[in-house]
Amino acid sequence: MKAIILAAGKGERLQPFTKEIPKSLLKIGDQTILENQINHLKACDVDEVNVVVGFAYEKVEEFLSNLQILGMKINTIYNPFWNTTNSLFSLWSARSVLNSDTVLLNGDDVFELKVLRKILSTKEEICVPYKVKPSYAAEDMKVKIENGLVVSIGKDLKNISGESVGVRVFRNEGVDILKRSLEKEIRTEKFNKKWYASAISRILKRGHKISSIDIGDLYWHDVDYPNDLNNAKLNINLISSNKKNNLRVV
C-alpha cells in the first residue's frame, strides 16, 4: 500500500499561520500535521508516501529530508501551478504513482490512528469514509449514502448523510478507475478550480460502486481555519503519533 498526500496549497484561510509555511507544516503539539500523518501511515504498514507540494515546497522537502523513518520511501511531486489550481490538478500531477493500492489524504487532515486503521481495514476497491455531524458548513464536502454505498458527493448536497472524510482508499481496479476519471476531468471546463471529488462524482455517474464507512465518534478534522487548528490542539492526545490516545475534547 502506498499513500499520496495532497499538500500543495497555501492555506489562505489560516493566515497569518500560513504566511510562510503550508498547512501541512503547522504544528499540533510537538509534531507537524504532515509528520503525524506519515507516522500513522507507517504504523499501518504503508511503505511509500508521495507528497504533492507547491507553496513553500522547499520547506516541505527540507522537513521531509530530516525525517528518520526506517523502511518507508518518501517522495515529493511538484505541482508548478499550485497557485491557480485545486486538488484535482494536484492529484492528476501524481498520476504516475497511481499504479497500485493507494490511500489518498488531504494535507490538512488531522485524525487519530484508529481512523486510518478502520478505513484501511475495508477491502473494497473504492472506499469513501464519512463522519456524521450535528450540522454542516457550506465548505464541507458532503456525501449521500444509500445501502452502504456512496450515491453522491459534493459541497452543495441537500440530503446529507455525513461529511466526507479526506482519507480515501483505492485498490485493484479502483486505482485504474480513478486514473481514467482524472484524465476525463482534467479535460473539462474550469478543471483548475475543481477538487478531486469531481473525479469521484464522475466515477459514480459511470455506474461504478463506491463503498462507504462511518468512522463514528473517532476524531478526524480538516484544518481550514484558525479555530480548526485550535480544536486539533485541544485533541493532541488523540492525534499525536507518539502519545497515548485516551481523551476526546468536543
PyMOL commands that set and color helices and strands:
alter all, ss='L'
color gray80, all
select helices_A, chain A and resi 12-14+23-25+33-43+57-65+87-93+95-97+113-120+173-185+191-193+197-205+226-234+236-239
alter helices_A, ss='H'
color red, helices_A
select strands_A, chain A and resi 2-7+27-28+31-32+48-53+73-78+102-106+109-111+126-131+142-146+149-154+162-164+167-170+211-214+220-222
alter strands_A, ss='S'
color yellow, strands_A
deselect
rebuild
show_as cartoon
